[in-house]
Every structure is written in structure tokens, then in C-alpha cells.
């Protein structure tokens, strides 16, 4: 991932990387959990990721970034609902 001049990861790169990860993995991997995780773990992981990837957190970014964050949120929600 590319870094800006301050050395931190740019939001656009982070969003693209997370979107690729969520699309490419199974539901447990999408939530960052081991297979067979308990329902409480699934819920906790979902809530944390939902807060992190909510499109409103990217309000100052480009529409493409907000749309990608929204897609991540949708895929995370699908993983949560399925598990």
C-alpha cells in the first residue's frame, strides 16, 4: 500500500485493499475470525468492522472511496447475517 508524505496509509489504498480482501475470502476471513467462531465473536467482529468501514467515516474522500466503503460494509453485513 502506498503511503503519503507523513508515512501513514492513504484511505483510498486502505479501502481498496480491504475491499479486495473481503471479496476474495470466505465469511469467517472477511470478519477476521477463525472458522467455527462463536456467535458472540461474530457479532463483536461485525460491529467493529461496521464502525470502521461505514461510508460516513469517509465523508471527505471521493465518491468512489465512499462507494467502496459502502460495498465493504454490505459484504461484511452479508457475512454476519450468514454466520
N, C-alpha and C positions, 0 to 999 in steps of 0.2 A: 504494500500500500504506500502511496505517496504521502509525504509529509510536507506541511507548509514550512515557512521560514522559522517558525517557533519550535519546530520539531514534533508537533502534535499531528495526529492523523486527521486529514480533512474529512468533514462529514460526508461529502459525496463518495469518497473512496470507501468509507466505513459502511455506508448504506449499500453500495454495490456489492461489497464483499459479503455482507450479511444476507442479502437477497439471494446471491448465488449459493450460499451455504444452506439456506432454508429450502430452496428449490431442489437441491441435489441430495438432500438427506432424508432419512425416514423420520417419522414423527418424534420419536424419542431424541434423535440427534438434533432435530430442529429446535427442540426445547432445551437442549444441552443436558439431557438426562441419560442414565444407563437404561438399557432395556429392562422392563419389568419394574420400573419405579412406582412407588406408592402413589395413590391418588393425591395425597397431600403434597407430595413433591411436585407432581404435575401441575397442580394449582399454583403453588408458590413460584415455580419456574415461569408459568404463563403470566402471572401478574407482574413479575419483574420485567419480563421481556415486553409485555404490553405497554408498560410505562416507558420503557427505553425507546421503543420503536413507534410510539404514537405519532402520527403526522404533524400534530400541533407543536411538537417539540422542534420541528424543523421549519418553523414559520418564516424565518428569514432566508431560507435556502430557496433554490429554484423550484419551479413546479415539478420538474422531473424527479428531484430528490424527495419532495413530499409525496409524490405518487409512488415512488419505490418504497418509501417507509410505510405507506398505506398497504402496499402489496405484502410487505413483510408481516405487518400486523394481521392481515387476512389469513396468511399461511400459518402463522403461529396460532391463531384462533381455531383454524381447522384442525391443527394437530391437537390442541387442547380438547376440543369437542369430541374428536375421535378416540382419544385415550381416556 
